[in-house]
């Protein structure tokens, strides 16, 4: 997950928030914490309130998150990958009956 941009990339996109984060601790990946934190699903009203708060913070000049560095080959065509071995195996399904057995 994109924890550097937690507010925009996680809270606003997925509508979830970490509950129980230690006060004064900068945000890091939860796996590095030795505290109990839980994911909380936000209601639509909580998401809208959070979005308004984020907008106020940005208008006040606070930097929210970090800008990711662009790749050095932006705009250049990329080479296609060679087909995998599995895609070259002939179709081995039975001639009659369903294509695959159903569980």
GUVOSE-398398 format. One line per 2 residues: number of its first residue (from 1); for each residue x, y, z of C-alpha. Coordinates in nm, 4 decimals. Layout:
BEGIN
NUM) X:Y:Z ~ ...
***
This chain:
BEGIN
1) 0.0000:0.0000:0.0000 ~ 0.1039:0.3572:-0.0575
3) 0.1567:0.4653:0.3040 ~ 0.3461:0.7827:0.2078
5) 0.0182:0.9159:0.0628 ~ -0.2057:0.7505:0.3232
7) -0.4695:1.0258:0.3346 ~ -0.5390:1.0332:-0.0382
9) -0.4310:0.6878:-0.1580 ~ -0.5881:0.4797:0.1198
11) -0.8479:0.6729:0.3212 ~ -1.0195:0.8474:0.0286
13) -0.9823:0.5649:-0.2250 ~ -1.0793:0.2674:-0.0061
15) -1.2848:0.4438:0.2631 ~ -1.0854:0.2848:0.5463
17) -0.8739:0.4324:0.8220 ~ -0.6332:0.2966:1.0822
19) -0.7908:0.3295:1.4263 ~ -0.5709:0.3511:1.7351
21) -0.2622:0.5115:1.5792 ~ -0.0207:0.6388:1.8502
23) -0.0342:1.0201:1.8853 ~ 0.2800:1.2000:1.7696
25) 0.4162:0.9040:1.5770 ~ 0.4877:0.9715:1.2093
27) 0.2979:0.7457:0.9730 ~ 0.4818:0.4255:0.8750
29) 0.3707:0.0822:0.7578 ~ 0.1616:-0.0770:1.0372
31) 0.3761:-0.3914:1.0248 ~ 0.6605:-0.1875:1.1788
33) 0.4493:-0.0936:1.4829 ~ 0.4367:-0.2692:1.8160
35) 0.0942:-0.1278:1.9009 ~ -0.2598:-0.2448:1.8384
37) -0.4178:-0.0676:1.5427 ~ -0.7229:-0.1774:1.3459
39) -0.8673:-0.0919:1.0077 ~ -1.2020:0.0857:1.0347
41) -1.4520:0.1152:0.7475 ~ -1.5695:0.4754:0.7200
43) -1.9263:0.5801:0.6536 ~ -2.0022:0.8012:0.3532
45) -2.0440:1.0999:0.5880 ~ -1.7048:1.0318:0.7529
47) -1.5391:1.0140:0.4099 ~ -1.6949:1.3455:0.3061
49) -1.5886:1.5085:0.6354 ~ -1.2351:1.3754:0.5934
51) -1.2216:1.5058:0.2350 ~ -1.3297:1.8534:0.3513
53) -1.0687:1.8481:0.6300 ~ -0.8006:1.7437:0.3808
55) -0.9002:2.0250:0.1468 ~ -0.8809:2.2807:0.4333
57) -0.5347:2.1533:0.5262 ~ -0.4147:2.1825:0.1643
59) -0.5570:2.5357:0.1334 ~ -0.3734:2.6281:0.4549
61) -0.0489:2.5294:0.2816 ~ 0.0103:2.1902:0.4412
63) 0.1778:1.9361:0.2131 ~ -0.0387:1.6237:0.2040
65) 0.1591:1.3161:0.1007 ~ 0.4529:1.3063:-0.1375
67) 0.4795:1.3276:-0.5136 ~ 0.6115:1.0075:-0.6664
69) 0.9086:1.0250:-0.9000 ~ 0.8300:0.9581:-1.2662
71) 1.0056:0.6754:-1.4479 ~ 1.2990:0.7726:-1.6683
73) 1.1377:0.6134:-1.9731 ~ 0.8035:0.7950:-1.9616
75) 0.6465:0.8116:-2.3080 ~ 0.8816:0.5600:-2.4656
77) 0.7356:0.2433:-2.6155 ~ 0.7987:-0.0675:-2.4108
79) 0.9037:-0.4050:-2.5468 ~ 0.6438:-0.6790:-2.5369
81) 0.7229:-0.9752:-2.3173 ~ 0.7824:-1.3111:-2.4815
83) 0.4898:-1.5554:-2.4479 ~ 0.5117:-1.7833:-2.1483
85) 0.5631:-2.1577:-2.1832 ~ 0.2085:-2.2274:-2.0604
87) 0.0531:-2.0215:-2.3398 ~ 0.2321:-2.2439:-2.5960
89) 0.0920:-2.5716:-2.4566 ~ -0.1831:-2.7104:-2.6835
91) -0.5383:-2.7184:-2.5526 ~ -0.5724:-3.0468:-2.3583
93) -0.9438:-3.0273:-2.2704 ~ -1.1641:-3.3266:-2.3423
95) -1.3415:-3.3159:-2.6779 ~ -1.6917:-3.3717:-2.5333
97) -1.8499:-3.2447:-2.2118 ~ -1.7946:-2.9214:-2.0234
99) -1.4616:-2.7468:-2.0777 ~ -1.3558:-2.7981:-1.7159
101) -1.5074:-3.0093:-1.4379 ~ -1.7217:-2.8092:-1.1991
103) -1.6600:-2.8627:-0.8256
***
